[in-house]
Amino acid sequence: MATAAHTLLVGRARRAASAAVRRLRADERGLGLIELLIAMGVLAIAISAQLAVFASSYTSIGRASMKGTAVTLADKQMENYRTLPYSCVYLGAATGDSSYSGDSAYSASQITASSCSPYTTPATSATTASQTVTGPDGRSYRVDTYIVSMTPTGGRALKQVTVVVRAVTNSVVGGVLARQASTFDQALQ
């Protein structure tokens, strides 16, 4: 009799459990809302990661644009010197602020002059040691020019021109964006 009662109780418990499971399967109220919230959370995480990538890309493109403009300005300044006769490659005055004198290209013996007779005096932009210009992108850049005399062992005197372009933000001179150097020989003029 104990086994019959036991079997009866186990059967009832199984039926009750299976009825409860059937009720839970049939009663899915609120599960759609939970699934929707989970999907929205996953999408929010994915979108925020994409926004971080876009912000980083925007910053990188801006920096590349500044560097490209700086290289263009350095090329333009160097071309000014390439068009001049050797005697006209000089600075009007080799003075500037601490950014200018703190550069590795700076030398206390910069080549300075006031004319290049018998030639026409070069444009002011070619003889100015430090100048702030506006690039084609509308930003301000500082173009620093250094001209020093150097003589290779057993050779004749050469002029080495170094052009350094720095960013200027709110009248504060920033880091170096571009640097170019070229050597000028009197015999090649």
Backbone as ProteinMPNN parsed JSONL, in Angstrom:
{"seq_chain_A": "MATAAHTLLVGRARRAASAAVRRLRADERGLGLIELLIAMGVLAIAISAQLAVFASSYTSIGRASMKGTAVTLADKQMENYRTLPYSCVYLGAATGDSSYSGDSAYSASQITASSCSPYTTPATSATTASQTVTGPDGRSYRVDTYIVSMTPTGGRALKQVTVVVRAVTNSVVGGVLARQASTFDQALQ", "coords_chain_A": {"N_chain_A": [[0.805, -1.154, 0.0], [1.985, 1.161, 0.635], [3.626, 1.596, -1.505], [1.784, 2.028, -3.522], [0.582, 4.382, -2.697], [2.733, 5.989, -2.75], [3.379, 5.947, -5.47], [1.105, 7.138, -6.434], [1.332, 9.696, -5.351], [3.723, 10.557, -6.592], [2.951, 10.552, -9.238], [0.957, 12.514, -9.202], [2.505, 14.72, -8.535], [4.152, 14.857, -10.757], [2.262, 15.421, -12.762], [1.35, 17.868, -11.843], [3.657, 19.37, -11.996], [4.172, 19.244, -14.758], [1.918, 20.548, -15.678], [2.343, 23.057, -14.619], [4.635, 23.792, -16.058], [3.508, 23.81, -18.623], [1.732, 25.937, -18.302], [3.546, 28.028, -17.877], [4.838, 28.032, -20.345], [2.767, 28.747, -22.021], [2.12, 31.185, -20.97], [3.617, 33.826, -21.835], [3.834, 36.474, -21.256], [5.415, 39.615, -21.162], [7.943, 38.633, -21.81], [8.704, 39.38, -24.393], [9.193, 42.094, -24.058], [11.421, 42.014, -22.373], [13.275, 40.748, -24.074], [13.425, 42.736, -26.044], [14.574, 44.884, -24.576], [17.092, 43.773, -23.992], [18.135, 43.492, -26.588], [18.209, 46.199, -27.326], [20.119, 47.137, -25.531], [22.423, 45.772, -26.401], [22.662, 46.89, -28.972], [23.07, 49.592, -28.256], [25.602, 49.484, -27.054], [27.147, 48.654, -29.263], [26.758, 50.832, -31.019], [27.839, 52.967, -29.532], [30.518, 52.206, -29.516], [31.092, 52.499, -32.234], [30.78, 55.277, -32.487], [32.947, 56.163, -30.984], [35.027, 55.321, -32.631], [34.53, 56.945, -34.87], [34.969, 59.513, -33.782], [37.685, 59.369, -33.145], [38.731, 58.981, -35.712], [38.028, 61.405, -36.92], [39.627, 63.206, -35.487], [42.172, 62.259, -36.242], [42.128, 62.738, -39.012], [41.972, 65.522, -39.037], [44.458, 66.179, -37.898], [46.183, 65.088, -39.832], [45.505, 66.724, -41.956], [46.484, 69.197, -41.054], [49.237, 68.609, -40.953], [49.732, 68.097, -43.663], [49.192, 70.627, -44.79], [51.196, 72.081, -43.506], [53.52, 70.925, -44.603], [53.198, 71.744, -47.234], [53.425, 74.541, -46.919], [56.076, 74.69, -46.02], [57.397, 73.708, -48.289], [56.738, 75.75, -50.097], [58.069, 77.957, -48.942], [60.719, 77.063, -49.132], [60.974, 76.903, -51.889], [60.97, 79.607, -52.5], [63.602, 80.288, -51.862], [65.017, 78.679, -53.624], [64.665, 79.929, -56.027], [66.214, 82.13, -55.903], [69.308, 83.962, -56.447], [72.541, 82.859, -55.256], [73.804, 84.794, -53.581], [71.636, 86.109, -52.568], [70.432, 84.559, -50.725], [69.63, 84.826, -47.661], [68.923, 86.023, -44.309], [66.996, 88.761, -43.103], [67.115, 89.519, -40.431], [68.112, 87.514, -37.754], [66.389, 86.841, -35.55], [64.129, 85.875, -32.964], [61.457, 84.409, -30.995], [61.488, 82.268, -28.033], [60.757, 79.785, -29.058], [61.796, 79.893, -31.603], [64.611, 80.334, -31.202], [65.117, 78.103, -29.691], [65.116, 75.901, -31.306], [66.626, 73.049, -32.912], [67.889, 73.673, -35.289], [68.731, 76.223, -35.018], [71.299, 78.681, -34.932], [73.73, 80.79, -33.537], [75.145, 82.113, -35.389], [73.692, 82.879, -37.746], [73.107, 83.509, -41.22], [72.961, 86.738, -42.183], [71.882, 89.68, -43.902], [71.465, 92.748, -45.793], [71.067, 93.388, -48.393], [71.411, 92.192, -51.789], [73.236, 92.866, -53.838], [74.377, 92.621, -57.151], [71.748, 92.042, -57.58], [68.123, 92.12, -57.431], [66.601, 92.917, -54.365], [65.39, 90.263, -52.379], [61.995, 89.068, -51.791], [60.158, 90.024, -48.858], [59.096, 87.859, -47.458], [60.97, 85.908, -47.935], [63.188, 86.714, -46.545], [62.543, 86.958, -43.922], [62.942, 85.792, -40.693], [61.147, 84.571, -38.896], [57.751, 84.044, -39.224], [54.207, 84.411, -39.122], [51.718, 82.766, -40.823], [48.691, 82.337, -42.722], [47.288, 79.349, -43.568], [46.039, 77.479, -46.463], [43.917, 76.122, -45.392], [42.806, 77.81, -43.604], [43.847, 77.939, -41.058], [46.279, 79.097, -38.624], [49.786, 79.218, -39.014], [53.192, 78.944, -38.074], [56.058, 79.9, -39.677], [59.322, 79.228, -39.582], [62.59, 80.159, -40.447], [65.898, 79.146, -40.952], [69.202, 79.951, -41.661], [72.376, 78.906, -42.243], [75.943, 78.967, -42.521], [78.026, 76.497, -43.831], [80.887, 74.439, -44.127], [82.043, 71.796, -45.848], [84.534, 69.275, -45.212], [87.423, 69.996, -46.905], [86.021, 71.324, -48.867], [84.031, 73.97, -50.392], [82.388, 76.894, -49.026], [79.015, 76.477, -48.062], [75.485, 77.204, -48.051], [73.129, 76.366, -45.722], [69.755, 75.925, -45.635], [67.083, 75.754, -43.474], [63.745, 75.042, -42.982], [61.133, 75.35, -40.762], [57.938, 74.441, -39.762], [55.351, 75.283, -37.633], [52.386, 74.708, -35.682], [49.94, 77.185, -34.842], [47.908, 78.051, -32.271], [45.398, 79.906, -30.902], [47.187, 82.078, -30.574], [49.354, 80.771, -29.47], [52.346, 79.127, -29.931], [52.753, 75.976, -31.282], [53.813, 72.515, -31.513], [56.316, 71.11, -33.775], [55.341, 70.675, -37.094], [56.265, 70.278, -39.67], [59.434, 69.915, -41.276], [62.071, 70.992, -43.262], [65.116, 70.79, -45.043], [67.719, 72.22, -47.015], [70.587, 72.458, -49.085], [72.603, 75.033, -50.407], [74.697, 75.85, -53.057], [77.196, 77.962, -54.261], [78.366, 77.536, -56.728], [76.463, 76.233, -58.185], [74.609, 78.047, -58.943]], "CA_chain_A": [[0.0, 0.0, 0.0], [2.878, 2.302, 0.662], [4.087, 1.849, -2.856], [0.693, 2.564, -4.319], [0.42, 5.781, -2.289], [3.932, 6.691, -3.245], [3.231, 6.074, -6.906], [0.051, 8.101, -6.645], [1.894, 11.021, -5.054], [4.708, 10.899, -7.623], [2.182, 10.837, -10.449], [0.325, 13.822, -9.039], [3.561, 15.741, -8.566], [4.574, 14.99, -12.159], [1.2, 16.104, -13.489], [1.316, 19.266, -11.4], [4.848, 20.023, -12.547], [4.025, 19.411, -16.188], [0.882, 21.567, -15.871], [2.987, 24.354, -14.339], [5.499, 24.081, -17.191], [2.638, 24.19, -19.737], [1.217, 27.287, -18.029], [4.635, 28.978, -18.106], [5.071, 28.133, -21.786], [1.638, 29.448, -22.617], [2.066, 32.542, -20.43], [4.877, 34.491, -22.168], [3.656, 37.904, -21.101], [6.586, 40.328, -20.664], [9.203, 38.129, -22.368], [9.029, 40.206, -25.563], [9.764, 43.339, -23.548], [12.773, 41.712, -21.891], [14.099, 40.528, -25.264], [13.622, 44.038, -26.665], [15.536, 45.622, -23.753], [18.424, 43.17, -24.192], [18.572, 43.859, -27.945], [18.546, 47.623, -27.321], [21.387, 47.275, -24.803], [23.497, 45.323, -27.302], [22.794, 47.918, -30.011], [23.652, 50.794, -27.658], [27.04, 49.226, -26.895], [27.758, 48.646, -30.6], [26.728, 52.197, -31.57], [28.81, 53.8, -28.804], [31.849, 51.837, -30.016], [31.233, 53.135, -33.548], [30.963, 56.712, -32.271], [34.332, 56.359, -30.541], [35.863, 55.175, -33.828], [34.336, 58.15, -35.681], [35.638, 60.639, -33.122], [39.125, 59.164, -33.325], [39.019, 59.209, -37.132], [37.902, 62.842, -37.156], [40.84, 63.813, -34.931], [43.302, 61.86, -37.091], [42.028, 63.439, -40.299], [42.324, 66.92, -38.768], [45.915, 66.247, -37.698], [46.806, 64.845, -41.136], [45.284, 67.935, -42.749], [47.437, 70.204, -40.585], [50.582, 68.221, -41.384], [49.8, 68.306, -45.11], [49.301, 72.063, -45.03], [52.522, 72.504, -43.043], [54.5, 70.501, -45.605], [53.01, 72.636, -48.381], [54.006, 75.848, -46.572], [57.538, 74.528, -45.994], [57.807, 73.624, -49.699], [56.597, 77.079, -50.685], [59.159, 78.79, -48.428], [61.982, 76.565, -49.697], [60.981, 77.298, -53.304], [61.386, 81.01, -52.541], [65.068, 80.327, -51.843], [65.543, 78.011, -54.821], [64.579, 80.848, -57.166], [67.106, 83.276, -55.669], [70.747, 83.773, -56.617], [73.229, 82.459, -54.027], [74.074, 85.942, -52.71], [70.373, 86.608, -52.023], [69.93, 83.612, -49.73], [70.008, 85.34, -46.344], [67.834, 86.527, -43.479], [67.122, 90.17, -42.758], [67.539, 89.48, -39.028], [67.922, 86.145, -37.265], [65.88, 86.905, -34.186], [62.799, 85.318, -32.767], [61.157, 84.076, -29.609], [62.155, 81.071, -27.503], [60.509, 78.658, -29.976], [62.741, 80.045, -32.715], [65.996, 80.118, -30.758], [65.231, 76.798, -29.051], [65.098, 74.824, -32.299], [67.938, 72.441, -33.168], [68.491, 74.286, -36.479], [69.175, 77.575, -34.683], [72.712, 78.937, -34.684], [73.957, 82.217, -33.277], [75.812, 82.69, -36.57], [72.822, 82.827, -38.919], [73.536, 84.397, -42.303], [72.085, 87.906, -42.319], [72.347, 90.727, -44.817], [70.403, 93.708, -46.069], [70.859, 93.468, -49.842], [72.157, 91.18, -52.543], [73.685, 93.574, -55.03], [73.654, 93.508, -58.061], [70.406, 91.514, -57.815], [67.016, 92.758, -56.737], [66.407, 92.394, -53.007], [64.299, 89.273, -52.379], [60.74, 89.393, -51.098], [60.243, 90.012, -47.394], [58.804, 86.507, -46.964], [62.174, 85.088, -48.057], [64.244, 87.178, -45.644], [62.032, 87.031, -42.556], [63.315, 84.577, -39.965], [59.979, 83.955, -38.275], [56.526, 84.714, -39.656], [52.959, 83.668, -38.964], [50.944, 82.825, -42.06], [47.438, 81.587, -42.734], [47.337, 78.307, -44.589], [44.84, 77.365, -47.295], [42.841, 75.564, -44.585], [42.307, 78.854, -42.721], [44.522, 77.886, -39.757], [47.528, 79.855, -38.53], [51.017, 78.433, -38.926], [54.39, 79.745, -37.907], [57.118, 79.436, -40.568], [60.635, 79.676, -39.103], [63.65, 79.866, -41.404], [67.256, 79.205, -40.413], [70.209, 79.872, -42.721], [73.722, 78.877, -41.661], [77.028, 78.64, -43.438], [78.739, 75.278, -43.461], [81.934, 74.105, -45.083], [82.463, 70.402, -45.726], [85.977, 69.086, -45.213], [88.03, 70.091, -48.232], [85.091, 71.903, -49.831], [83.783, 75.407, -50.299], [81.284, 77.254, -48.128], [77.648, 76.239, -48.525], [74.442, 77.745, -47.186], [72.094, 75.378, -45.429], [68.487, 76.548, -45.275], [66.143, 74.852, -42.812], [62.43, 75.655, -42.777], [60.356, 74.618, -39.756], [56.564, 74.945, -39.68], [54.687, 74.914, -36.383], [50.984, 75.123, -35.566], [49.66, 78.294, -33.928], [46.534, 77.972, -31.796], [45.128, 80.982, -29.938], [48.448, 82.824, -30.437], [50.355, 79.94, -28.804], [53.086, 78.341, -30.918], [52.738, 74.559, -30.918], [54.911, 71.652, -31.917], [56.757, 71.1, -35.172], [54.533, 69.868, -37.999], [57.06, 69.953, -40.858], [60.813, 70.416, -41.259], [62.782, 70.714, -44.508], [66.445, 71.417, -45.131], [68.321, 72.146, -48.335], [71.9, 73.08, -49.157], [72.785, 75.868, -51.594], [76.103, 75.969, -53.446], [77.379, 79.091, -55.159], [78.747, 77.058, -58.06], [75.282, 75.722, -58.881], [73.702, 79.153, -59.246]], "C_chain_A": [[0.877, 1.257, 0.0], [3.388, 2.604, -0.734], [2.983, 2.414, -3.729], [0.489, 4.036, -3.986], [1.581, 6.604, -2.812], [3.827, 6.952, -4.74], [2.178, 7.12, -7.227], [0.567, 9.523, -6.406], [2.884, 11.469, -6.129], [3.983, 11.261, -8.914], [1.531, 12.206, -10.389], [1.362, 14.937, -9.139], [4.038, 15.966, -10.01], [3.535, 15.758, -12.969], [1.159, 17.588, -13.124], [2.501, 20.037, -11.991], [4.685, 20.25, -14.042], [2.938, 20.437, -16.496], [1.473, 22.954, -15.634], [3.89, 24.753, -15.509], [4.66, 24.504, -18.388], [2.081, 25.601, -19.547], [2.299, 28.339, -18.304], [4.92, 29.146, -19.599], [3.97, 28.957, -22.451], [1.601, 30.915, -22.169], [3.412, 33.227, -20.649], [4.735, 36.001, -22.079], [4.937, 38.513, -20.523], [7.907, 39.835, -21.236], [9.63, 38.932, -23.59], [9.677, 41.521, -25.151], [11.201, 43.121, -23.059], [13.722, 41.492, -23.068], [14.407, 41.852, -25.966], [14.647, 44.862, -25.896], [16.954, 45.08, -23.924], [18.964, 43.552, -25.573], [18.971, 45.329, -28.005], [19.866, 47.873, -26.593], [22.573, 46.877, -25.675], [23.725, 46.359, -28.401], [23.43, 49.195, -29.462], [25.16, 50.638, -27.478], [27.741, 49.277, -28.253], [27.81, 50.061, -31.188], [27.729, 53.091, -30.846], [30.239, 53.457, -29.219], [32.106, 52.475, -31.378], [31.461, 54.639, -33.415], [32.385, 57.02, -31.806], [35.284, 56.252, -31.729], [35.745, 56.422, -34.708], [35.049, 59.349, -35.084], [37.153, 60.546, -33.294], [39.532, 59.428, -34.773], [38.979, 60.692, -37.466], [39.147, 63.571, -36.664], [42.052, 63.495, -35.804], [43.288, 62.587, -38.431], [42.396, 64.909, -40.127], [43.83, 67.096, -38.613], [46.647, 66.027, -39.03], [46.646, 66.06, -42.047], [46.273, 69.028, -42.354], [48.852, 69.88, -41.045], [50.753, 68.434, -42.887], [49.943, 69.776, -45.473], [50.675, 72.572, -44.629], [53.611, 72.119, -44.038], [54.411, 71.394, -46.838], [53.629, 74.008, -48.117], [55.532, 75.784, -46.529], [58.083, 74.447, -47.425], [57.786, 75.002, -50.352], [57.748, 77.989, -50.238], [60.5, 78.354, -49.035], [62.077, 76.94, -51.184], [61.343, 78.765, -53.469], [62.917, 81.094, -52.624], [65.661, 79.692, -53.097], [65.511, 78.922, -56.047], [65.554, 82.015, -57.048], [68.544, 82.952, -56.031], [71.389, 83.491, -55.244], [73.421, 83.637, -53.074], [72.803, 86.501, -52.064], [69.741, 85.639, -51.027], [70.458, 84.06, -48.373], [68.754, 85.721, -45.582], [68.071, 87.995, -43.185], [67.615, 90.332, -41.325], [67.216, 88.085, -38.511], [67.478, 86.16, -35.81], [64.481, 86.326, -34.125], [62.59, 85.011, -31.302], [61.859, 82.787, -29.186], [61.889, 79.842, -28.37], [61.499, 78.694, -31.128], [64.157, 79.692, -32.258], [66.188, 78.77, -30.075], [65.259, 75.634, -30.019], [66.514, 74.319, -32.558], [68.636, 73.054, -34.384], [69.051, 75.675, -36.185], [70.679, 77.603, -34.433], [72.862, 80.431, -34.459], [74.592, 82.894, -34.482], [74.962, 82.506, -37.826], [73.345, 83.808, -39.972], [72.514, 85.513, -42.442], [72.726, 88.911, -43.264], [71.204, 91.702, -45.014], [70.165, 93.897, -47.556], [71.686, 92.387, -50.512], [72.561, 91.76, -53.898], [74.519, 92.637, -55.9], [72.224, 93.052, -58.314], [69.363, 92.316, -57.048], [66.855, 92.109, -55.371], [65.226, 91.421, -53.004], [63.083, 89.757, -51.59], [60.93, 89.269, -49.59], [59.993, 88.621, -46.836], [60.026, 85.606, -47.039], [63.253, 85.504, -47.069], [63.794, 87.29, -44.191], [62.294, 85.71, -41.842], [62.102, 83.847, -39.399], [58.738, 84.741, -38.66], [55.325, 83.807, -39.443], [52.134, 83.874, -40.22], [49.646, 82.041, -41.884], [47.5, 80.607, -43.893], [46.058, 78.268, -45.402], [43.648, 76.775, -46.535], [42.276, 76.572, -43.584], [42.944, 78.865, -41.339], [45.802, 78.708, -39.801], [48.703, 78.913, -38.325], [52.19, 79.389, -38.752], [55.485, 79.112, -38.762], [58.419, 80.069, -40.079], [61.691, 79.239, -40.106], [65.004, 80.081, -40.736], [68.229, 79.071, -41.576], [71.576, 79.955, -42.049], [74.728, 78.54, -42.749], [77.714, 77.378, -42.925], [79.751, 74.964, -44.549], [82.331, 72.65, -44.869], [83.991, 70.306, -45.77], [86.5, 69.096, -46.641], [87.121, 70.723, -49.274], [84.95, 73.399, -49.652], [82.556, 75.649, -49.405], [79.931, 77.036, -48.806], [76.689, 76.948, -47.575], [73.403, 76.651, -46.992], [70.858, 76.12, -44.926], [67.597, 75.469, -44.667], [64.855, 75.625, -42.565], [61.653, 74.75, -41.829], [58.979, 75.264, -39.666], [55.921, 74.37, -38.418], [53.233, 75.381, -36.426], [50.886, 76.295, -34.594], [48.18, 78.215, -33.568], [46.342, 79.013, -30.705], [46.404, 81.739, -29.577], [49.521, 82.065, -29.664], [51.006, 79.053, -29.857], [53.172, 76.897, -30.424], [53.965, 73.816, -31.403], [55.2, 71.714, -33.408], [55.864, 70.16, -35.977], [55.328, 69.436, -39.227], [58.439, 70.589, -40.719], [61.466, 70.008, -42.578], [64.122, 71.426, -44.473], [66.981, 71.212, -46.537], [69.642, 72.91, -48.305], [72.042, 73.825, -50.467], [74.269, 76.075, -51.812], [76.224, 77.083, -54.472], [77.676, 78.644, -56.578], [77.534, 76.58, -58.867], [74.3, 76.82, -59.264], [73.959, 79.729, -60.61]], "O_chain_A": [[0.518, 2.281, -0.581], [3.559, 3.769, -1.093], [3.264, 3.226, -4.611], [0.252, 4.849, -4.879], [1.427, 7.745, -3.25], [4.146, 8.042, -5.215], [2.328, 7.896, -8.171], [0.267, 10.438, -7.173], [2.88, 12.633, -6.529], [4.384, 12.197, -9.605], [1.539, 12.963, -11.36], [1.115, 15.972, -9.758], [4.293, 17.095, -10.428], [3.877, 16.636, -13.762], [0.959, 18.447, -13.982], [2.372, 21.183, -12.422], [5.018, 21.322, -14.547], [3.039, 21.138, -17.503], [1.154, 23.906, -16.346], [3.91, 25.918, -15.908], [5.026, 25.439, -19.1], [1.969, 26.366, -20.504], [2.025, 29.392, -18.878], [5.206, 30.249, -20.066], [4.236, 29.765, -23.341], [1.112, 31.78, -22.896], [4.261, 33.217, -19.758], [5.451, 36.73, -22.766], [5.483, 38.016, -19.538], [8.906, 40.549, -21.157], [10.827, 39.14, -23.793], [10.597, 42.004, -25.812], [12.082, 43.945, -23.305], [14.846, 41.993, -23.061], [15.528, 42.062, -26.429], [15.512, 45.484, -26.513], [17.909, 45.853, -23.992], [20.138, 43.899, -25.7], [19.956, 45.677, -28.657], [20.646, 48.733, -27.003], [23.6, 47.557, -25.69], [24.871, 46.669, -28.726], [24.249, 49.814, -30.141], [25.911, 51.58, -27.73], [28.81, 49.876, -28.377], [28.813, 50.439, -31.793], [28.403, 53.897, -31.487], [31.09, 54.345, -29.266], [33.214, 52.94, -31.646], [32.257, 55.21, -34.159], [32.959, 58.035, -32.2], [36.247, 57.015, -31.819], [36.747, 56.904, -35.235], [35.67, 60.123, -35.812], [37.815, 61.549, -33.56], [40.572, 60.036, -35.024], [39.82, 61.178, -38.222], [39.664, 64.454, -37.349], [42.869, 64.375, -36.074], [44.337, 63.004, -38.923], [43.065, 65.481, -40.988], [44.407, 68.05, -39.135], [47.628, 66.714, -39.315], [47.548, 66.386, -42.819], [46.835, 69.704, -43.216], [49.585, 70.769, -41.479], [51.802, 68.898, -43.333], [50.721, 70.132, -46.357], [51.259, 73.401, -45.327], [54.527, 72.903, -44.289], [55.434, 71.758, -47.42], [54.282, 74.574, -48.993], [56.204, 76.722, -46.956], [59.112, 75.047, -47.733], [58.713, 75.369, -51.074], [58.331, 78.704, -51.053], [61.317, 79.196, -49.406], [63.161, 77.259, -51.671], [61.957, 79.14, -54.468], [63.453, 81.899, -53.386], [66.706, 80.132, -53.577], [66.256, 78.702, -57.002], [65.704, 82.799, -57.985], [68.963, 81.798, -55.936], [70.834, 83.85, -54.205], [73.218, 83.485, -51.87], [72.885, 87.281, -51.116], [68.635, 85.878, -50.542], [71.577, 83.726, -47.982], [67.656, 85.741, -46.14], [69.214, 88.427, -43.036], [68.447, 91.195, -41.048], [66.152, 87.542, -38.807], [68.119, 85.561, -34.947], [63.753, 86.298, -35.118], [63.44, 85.316, -30.466], [62.722, 82.279, -29.902], [62.723, 78.938, -28.412], [61.983, 77.654, -31.576], [64.817, 78.848, -32.863], [67.326, 78.336, -29.896], [65.411, 74.488, -29.598], [67.481, 75.07, -32.437], [69.859, 72.963, -34.496], [69.768, 76.242, -37.01], [71.251, 76.701, -33.822], [72.2, 81.238, -35.112], [74.577, 84.12, -34.583], [75.456, 82.033, -38.85], [73.957, 84.82, -39.632], [71.353, 85.273, -42.774], [73.948, 88.977, -43.4], [70.112, 91.515, -44.476], [69.167, 94.502, -47.948], [72.54, 91.754, -49.892], [72.257, 91.201, -54.952], [75.334, 91.898, -55.347], [71.546, 93.612, -59.175], [69.685, 93.084, -56.141], [66.961, 90.89, -55.24], [64.174, 91.724, -53.567], [63.151, 90.723, -50.831], [61.765, 88.498, -49.118], [60.612, 88.235, -45.844], [60.119, 84.636, -46.287], [64.153, 84.715, -46.782], [64.58, 87.676, -43.326], [61.914, 84.644, -42.327], [62.053, 82.618, -39.43], [58.672, 85.952, -38.453], [55.422, 82.586, -39.569], [51.879, 85.006, -40.633], [49.533, 81.19, -41.002], [47.732, 80.985, -45.041], [45.091, 78.951, -45.067], [42.504, 76.907, -46.971], [41.38, 76.244, -42.807], [42.612, 79.724, -40.522], [46.343, 78.982, -40.872], [48.625, 77.945, -37.568], [52.159, 80.519, -39.24], [55.806, 77.935, -38.598], [58.598, 81.285, -40.151], [61.692, 78.095, -40.561], [65.22, 81.076, -40.044], [68.088, 78.162, -42.394], [71.896, 80.936, -41.378], [74.401, 77.913, -43.757], [77.946, 77.226, -41.726], [79.506, 75.191, -45.734], [82.893, 72.305, -43.83], [84.652, 71.187, -46.321], [86.071, 68.302, -47.478], [87.427, 70.66, -50.465], [85.663, 74.015, -48.86], [81.805, 74.729, -49.084], [79.743, 77.373, -49.975], [77.041, 77.254, -46.436], [72.874, 76.088, -47.95], [70.907, 76.841, -43.93], [67.383, 74.412, -45.261], [64.873, 76.723, -42.01], [61.528, 73.547, -42.057], [58.862, 76.48, -39.513], [55.942, 73.165, -38.17], [52.9, 76.336, -37.128], [51.657, 76.385, -33.639], [47.311, 78.3, -34.435], [47.048, 78.999, -29.697], [46.663, 82.006, -28.403], [50.509, 82.667, -29.242], [50.327, 78.325, -30.581], [53.605, 76.632, -29.303], [55.012, 74.408, -31.667], [54.441, 72.286, -34.189], [55.653, 69.007, -35.601], [55.096, 68.355, -39.768], [58.592, 71.656, -40.124], [61.426, 68.841, -42.968], [64.242, 72.527, -43.937], [66.741, 70.183, -47.169], [69.783, 73.893, -47.578], [71.652, 73.321, -51.519], [75.008, 76.426, -50.892], [75.456, 77.145, -55.432], [77.275, 79.309, -57.533], [77.584, 76.532, -60.096], [73.258, 76.536, -59.854], [73.279, 80.67, -61.02]]}, "name": "protein", "num_of_chains": 1, "seq": "MATAAHTLLVGRARRAASAAVRRLRADERGLGLIELLIAMGVLAIAISAQLAVFASSYTSIGRASMKGTAVTLADKQMENYRTLPYSCVYLGAATGDSSYSGDSAYSASQITASSCSPYTTPATSATTASQTVTGPDGRSYRVDTYIVSMTPTGGRALKQVTVVVRAVTNSVVGGVLARQASTFDQALQ"}
